[in-house]
């Protein structure tokens, strides 16, 4: 079975799977497991609220995110080091007013301030009027405001970090999949039908990059009175090794490491009855001799 490429798995994890990808996931447990693992990262990245009771991550976590995303010096400080309650002006904590409410109050106070009265009478305002802030207001420290802005940006930054993790995981998975799937065909044969059968097929021996060997068998049909079994048989047709049962029109079977294909070059697909007898039934559907 041809598995989904890494980019398709990433799109499925992001909820953008196409009809063909969805149909493949319905029948492929391996790809479904990969998508499920990637979805955990996507879900974490899209979560904007932080559950209560979670431990505070060490500053090294933010340092790694900052370095990986190439962020600037403006957000180099750990966002969790900023305490919005401690940085808030005492006037806000005591009155319960938000910065926007306080700004509106200050504007109202300025509207009726002595400076307006001086403008009406034509007299010059006093130095104290120009330099003193409105009564009851407290200047907001610029550093505290900057840290609050950075804290509000934290979910977006973490979302970008999560997306980077998804792409990195998909890329790593894709490279490992490509390396694992690299193989070389070292032998092949067209399978011919035996009397009473009209199917056609092919068998290939793949040498994997890890040194293992696989027999890949395809057949034009999948009908049998019982079940189909794949064999490697010696030229004397007396010695034979079963590789397993075959379902559908394609099967992949691991060849034992100590099995010499020169001694067992015949590929055979048999029709086996459900009688509990592990030996060959003598009823072969397809057969061919590997060209080694």
N, C-alpha and C positions, 0 to 999 in steps of 0.2 A: 504494500500500500504506500502510495506517495504521500508523505507528510506535508503539512503546510510550511511555507518558508517563514523565517523569523519575522519579516515585516508584516506578514498576514496575521501571525500570532499576536503581535503588538497591537494591531488594529482591532482584533477581536477582543483583547483585554480592555481596550478603550471604548468598547461598545459600538464599533463601526464595522462589524463583520458583514460580508456580502452573502448572498443566498448560497453560493457554492461553498463558501467557508463554513457556514452554519450547517449545511448538509454533511460536510466532512466531519465536523466535530461530533455530530450525532452518531457517527460510526467509528470514531478513532479515540480510544481512551487515552493514548499517549499525548496527543495534541490537546485534548481537553484538560489534562492535568497541567500542561504547560500554561495554558490560558488562565486556569484557576490560580496558579502561583503568581502570574503577572497581575491579575486583577486585585490581589491583596495590596500590591504596591500602588496601583492606581487609586484604590479606595482610600488608602492612607494619604496620598497626595492631594485628593480632592476634599478631604475633611478640613473644614475651616475652624472648627471649635476643638479645643483641647480638653479631653475628659478630665474631670476632677480626680485628684488622688494619684496622678501619674508622677513618677519621680522626675526631678529637674535634670535634664541631660547635662553632662559635663561640657565645659566650654570647648573642649577639643572637637565635639560634634559640629558646632557652628564653624570652627576653624576649617574643618574638612569641607563643609558645604561651601564656605566662602571661597576656598582655594579652587574647588572643582568647578564652580560656576564663574570664576574670574570676576568676582564682585569688586567694587571700588572701596576706597578707604572710608567713605561715608557710612558704610554698614559693616565695618570691620569688628566693632564691639559686639559681644554676645547679647542678643536681644533680651535674654532672660535676666541679664544683670540690671535692666531698667525696671524700677518699681514705680508704677504710675501713681500709687497712693502717696509714696514718699516724695515724688517729684512734684505733686500737685501743690499749688499755693494754698496757704492756710486759709485764705478767704474762701476758696472753693469748698474745702472740707467742712468749714464751720457753717456756711450758709446753705450748702447743698446745691448751689447754682452751677450750671455748666458754663464753660468759657463763653458760649454764644449768648447765654442769658446775661452774664456779667457785662459783656460788650454792649448789649442793648441798654443796660442800666447806666453804663458810663456815658453812652451817647445822649441819653435823656438828661443826665446830670449836666453834661457840657452844654446842652441846648439852653438851659436856664442859668448858666454860670455867670459870674460877674463880668466876664469879658464881653458878653452880649449887651449887658446893661451899659458898659462903658462905650460900646459902639453906638448905642442909641443916644447917649448924652454927649458923645464927641470927646470924652476924656480918655487919656491913655491908660492902658492896663498897667497894674503894678507888677514889678518883677516877680513877686510871690505868686501872682496869678498865672504868669507864663511858665514858671518852673515847677510848680507843685502839681502832682497828679490829682485827679478827682478824689474826693473824700470817699474812703471805704474801699478803694481799689488797690490791688497789689500787682506789680509788674510780673508777668510770666517769664521765667528764665528761658532764654532761647535754647539752651542745652537740653532742658527737660522737654520742651516742645519737639525738638528734633528727635529725641529718643522715643517719644510717643508716636511720632510719624513712622519711625523705623519699626516700632512694635506692631503697628497696624499693617505694615508691609510684610510681616513675618509669614502669614499664611500663603501669600503669593510666592514668596521666595521658597518656602518649603514645597509648594506645589511644583515649582520649576525643578527643584531638586529631585522630587519624586519622579517627575517625567524623565529626568536624566538617568535616574536609576533604572526605570523601565527600559529605556533605549539601550543602556549599557548591558542590562541583563539579557535583552533580546539579542544584542550583538554577540555577547559571549556565548549564549546558547546556540546562535546560528553558526559561529565558528566551530564550536565543538561538534555540532550536528554534521557540518560539512566534512570535518576531519574524520568523523566516525563513519560517514557514508562513502568515503573514497574507497574504491575497490577496482580491481583489474580482472577482466574475464580471462581465465587461463585455459578454459575448455568449454566446448559447446557442441550441441547436437540437435538436429530436428527429430522430434519424436513421431514415429509412424504408428498408425492404428493397426491393431491385430484383427484377425477375422471376426466378423460380427460387429465391429465398431467402425465409425467413420470420423472420429475426432482427430484433430491435429494438435501438435504441441511443440514445445521447445524446452531444452534444459541447458543451463549455464552454470559453470563453477566460478564463483567470485572469490578472489583472494583479497581479503580486507586489509586495511592498513595496520591493524593490530596483529596480523599474522594468521588469523582464523580463516576458515573457508566456509562458504555457503553454497548450497545447491538451490538455484532459483528455477522453478518449474512452472510453466504456463500450459494451459490446455484450452481448447476452443469450447469445451463443454464441461459440465460438472455432474452429469447424471450417472448413477450407478445403482445396481440392485441393493447393495449394502453400503459400504463406505470405501473411499479410495485411500490406498496406502502407497507411499513412495519407497522404492527399494534401490539399492546399489547391488548389482549381481556380478559374480565372477563369470568368465567365459564358459566355464563348465556347467553353468546354470544349476549348480548344486549348492554353492556357497553364496549367501546373500545377507545383506544388512538392511534392516528397516530404519528409515529416517523419520517416519511419522506419518500421520494422516493428513490428507489434503482437503480443504474446503474451498469452494469457489473455483475460480479459473486461474489462480496464481497461489503459489506457496513458496516459502523460504525455509530451508532446513540446514541446520548446522551439521557439517561433516566432522566426525570424530577426528581429533588431531592425529591419532596413530593409524588412521585408515589409509592404505595405499590405493589410490585410484587406478594405478596400473593393474592392480589385481582385481578391482571391482569397477570396471569401466561402463557397465551396462546400467542405464537408468530405466526403471520400470514403474509404471503406475498400474496397480491391480485393483480389481473389484473384490472386496472382502465381505463375506457374510458375517452377521452378528452371532457367531457360534462360540466365541471365547477361545478359538484356536489361533495362536500367534503366528503360525507358519503361513507361507504364501498359499493363496487359494488355488493357484494354477490358472486363474482367469485374469489375463493381462489386458488392459485397455490400450496403453501406449508404451512404446519401447524404442530405445535408441542407444547407440554406442558412442561414448564421449570421444572426441578427437583430441587426444592429449599431446 
